[in-house]
């Protein structure tokens, strides 16, 4: 990350590894904003980690959620099936990987399904009353 630049300018960056399961990268946009090329470079870095460690880190078809304090994952089709069976509710804690700012990360990354993009799949029987 110390080599991460945008248009030749060093970026002030940081990272977190929450739950030893997620990689969160952050850029201080007030110092110098990330560019398309610098974002592409970060994706290439993550893909190199995938290749080196034989992992899948960028699979956006996975739903990750908490179940009894452990992190579980399922595919989107499995998620939809689980919803239809009533085994997932609006109160289930999910990880909203669509957050874009540090403020959103702090307040809305780990949230309930009803307060994230997952809510579009919740039926009335899955909603919290």
N, C-alpha and C positions, 0 to 999 in steps of 0.2 A: 504494500500500500504506500510505502514511502516513495515509490516511483510513479505514482498515479498523478498525471498532469492533464490539463486541458489547454490546448493551444500554446503549449510550451510553459505554462504557468503551473507551479506546484499547487496541488489541492490540499486543503486542510481536511483530513479525513479521519474517521474512526470506525471501529467495528465492534460488534457484540456477538456473542455466541450463546444466545438464550437457550436454556435447557440442554446445552450441548447438542442441539438438534437443528438450529437455524443459524444462518449467517446473515447478519444485518450490517450493511455498509451505510455510512453517512458522510455527507460532504457539507462543510460550512459554506453555504451559498453566499453568505455576506462577504466572505474573503474573495472567493473566485468560484463561479458557477461551473458545474460539470457540463461538458459538451456531449454531443452525440458520440463523438469518437472516444471520449473518456469513459462513457457508459459502456460502449462496445468493448473497450479494453477490460472493464471490470467483468463483463460477461465472459470474455475469453479466459480471464483468470479463473473464474468459477468452473468453466468447462475443463480447464487444465486440471483442476482439483478432482473433478468427476473422473477424468481419464486416469489420472495417477492412482487414485484410491478405488477405482471401479465402483463409483457411486452414481446415483441419480439425484442431483441437487436442484435442477431447474424444471422438474416435472410439475407443470401448473395444472395437471388434472387430478392432483391429490388434495384431499381435504384432511387437514390435521386438526385434532380437537383433543380436549382433556376428558379423560374418563377415570374417575377416582385418582386424581393427581398424576396419572401417567399419560403420556402423549400417545395418541392412537392415530392411525392414518387409514384412509380408504380412498378408492377412486370415486370420481363423480357418479358413475352409474351405481356403485355400491351405496354411496351416500343417498341417492334418490330412493333406492330400495329400502334402506334403513328408515328413511322418513316415512315411507308408505306403511312400514310395519310399526310405526310409533315409537321406535327406539332412540329417537333423537328429538330434542325439543328446542324451543326458542331460548331456553335457559342454558343449553349446552355451551360450554366455553370453547370457542374456536379461535383460530389465528387468522386475522384479516391482513393478508399479505398485499393488499392494495393500498396500504397507507403510504403517503408520499413525503411527509415531513416528520421531524422529530416529535413535534407536538402530537400529531396523529398517532405516531408509534407509541408514545407514552400513554395516551388516553384511549386509543381504539385498536391497538394491534391484538391484544388479548382481550376478547370481549365475548358477549353472548351472541349466539347465532342470529337472534332477532335484531341485533344492532349492527349487523355486518351485511356484506353482500350475500351471505348464505340465506338471508331471509326471503329472497325471491323464490326459494324452493320449499319454504315452510307452508304447509296447509293450515287451515284453522285448527285442526286437531293437534298440530305441533306447536302452535303459539302458546305463550303463557297467558293465563287468564288473570 
